[in-house]
Amino acid sequence: MGRSRAAIVLAAGKGTRMKSALPKVLHEVGGKTMLNWAIDLARDCGCKPVVVVHGAHAPEVGEAAMAAGAVPVLQDPPQGTGHAVAAAKDALKDFDGDLAVLYADTPLVRAGTVRRAFDALADADIAVLGFDTDAPGAYGRLVVDGGKLTRIVEAKDASADELAITLCNSGVMAGDAKAMFGFVGQLDNDNAKGEYYLTDIVAMAGTAVAVTGEAEEFAGINDRLELAEAEAAFQAHRRREALMAGVRMTAPDTVFFTHDTEIGEGAVIEPYVVFGPKVRVAEGAVIHSFSHLEGAEAGAGAQIGPFARLRPGAVLGEKAKAGNFVEIKKATIGEGAKINHLTYIGDAEIGARVNIGAGTITCNYDGVNKYRTVIGADAFVGSNSALVAPLEIGEGAYVGSGSVVTVDVPPDSLAVARGRQENREGWAAKFKERMKAGEE
């Protein structure tokens, strides 16, 4: 890579159009905050340190930046992008290398595109990322002459000829850190907004170039509609990736991923499946329709659903099954075990080849504490059983249907814990006669 790299993430905007008490950059796309998308983008490009510039109106942004391992810097009051970069100068006073300026409200920018901007610095002082569009609207325009970027003009300050330019400014730029801070120190605010524009440093640089990316990468998010559009773009991208990696989806538009979803080759994802954060599905597993997985793992050949819910800590071994209307939380399900339907398993360890009958629940909570249930390999739990933890059922043991099990069951034993059945012959006929007489 050569020279050291650092990044400044601009996150001081108020985001009033989002109409939310949550700061704009802490809204999520693909299960990850826009702020964290920008921080991770910087790191993927080899940037260290990463500085996040936030406003006094949103201290939560600074806290989130620190939690992500970035350096928070306050810009108060905000006076434009150039002023925001200047606010980060002290945090980078000991840094010597190339610097990228990124934005916390453009979560779709790809690391490869930013790396190309860094690479362009071999022949230029400043590299600016841009994109072509037929609808440039309020974007700043990149004015290029002879292959060199001569200046960036904000839409509000542009002439009619400049507004006709379709090469637009993404806001992302890179350059030598010390040179960029020097340029920023020379900025003035003689413009329509009365702000210090970072874009003005292009005219100060000896040589500047424009590096282009795809327009969808640089879609900025200012309101709920744009947030939804960014989510749709993210989902479309991840679905394409999954299909090209050998995942079978018959209705991909109905499947929803997060940024860290891992699906193995040959897995089948049926319609209307939702993946929350931290899900891994191994090769050949089948996720049936209307299932929801979060913080869970499915082993090779496992089957889940339809209408199953795997909560954080659920781990299914190879060829294990969690069927329709099964909920699993913080439990390990052994190889080939079957939990076919209408069951809750929480805080448990289920051995290989165990069969859990319909309607079974692990009673893991007493209102204060959680307790574990351990079931050994090859055990059989009959339908409609309640397993009151802490509890251990030995290998090969049987639990009779309808039992409420409160005491450990030894291996290869039968546990029956229910009231004794009593048959009263003729009772039903006499009851009906009394009822009929009463009506008459």
Secondary structure, 3 states (H helix, E strand, C coil): CCCCEEEEEEECCCCHHHCCCCCHHHCEECCEEHHHHHHHHHHHCCEEEEEEEEECCCHHHHHHHHHCCCEEEEECCCCCHHHHHHHCCHHHCCCCCEEEEEECCCCCCCHHHHHHHHHHCCCCCEEEEEEECCCCCCCCEEEEECCEEEEEECHHHCCHHHHCCCEEEEEEEEEEHHHHHHHHCCCCCCCCCCCCCHHHHHHHCCCEEEEECCHHHHCCCCCHHHHHHHHHHHHHHHHHHHHHCCCEECCHHHCECCCCCEECCCCEECCCCEECCCCEECCCCEECCCCEECCCEECCCCEECCCCEECCCCEECCCCEEEEEEEEEEEEECCCCEEEEEEEEEEEEECCCCEECCCCEEECECCCCECCEEECCCCEECCCCEEECCEEECCCCEECCCCEECCCECCCCEECCCCCCCCCCCHHHHHHHHHHHHHC
